[in-house]
Amino acid sequence: MNILEALDWRYAVREFSPSILEHQTVTTLLDATRKSASSYGLQPYKILLIQSESIRRELLAHSFGQQKVVFCSHLVVFAAQTEIGDLLVDRYIAQCMKTRRQSMSELAGYANHMKAALAAKSDWEKKAWAHQQVYIALGTLLAAAASMLVDSCPMTGFDPKGYDQVLGLAERGLESSVVVALGCRSANDSSANLKKVRFDYDEVVESITA
């Protein structure tokens, strides 16, 4: 199955089967998500795999009745960092030094550029930027899942403050952004048989030539 066929195959699953995904499948999906594009490479978020059934049931109370939070195979919560500034850059620079064997003197200019760019943002802009990076990673997860024929459903229909409280995110400098249920579609999910509705190529893609 090529990428276009995989994306035609995927849809936002409404009801999951009791099937449980293999551990390696989930690990591969989350590792692919870890490798997602991110502005400056800073990755200002955590990817939380919620394996506790009791916690998932607590989250259900803040999920507007979406039972798939409990009954999917695996539940992923993307949480954006709330402190966006020099420490985020310093962490990335340290990783560059470790991975690429670069010196601090080689990276100082880039580090200062990133710090200045972030400092120029308002608190609201920093928060919006962090959540934008989450959505880039979300797209990677959904595409990777489709390519592996793993069903998914991204969800923004939940109470972020409720999730933050259940997961203890505030004290970790995080806030919930988007949730993804993973698993296998149920044979009873009527949405699986619906044709995908998307606007035609020429209605979405414009070629600017001059």
Disulfide bonds with the S-S distance in Angstrom:
none
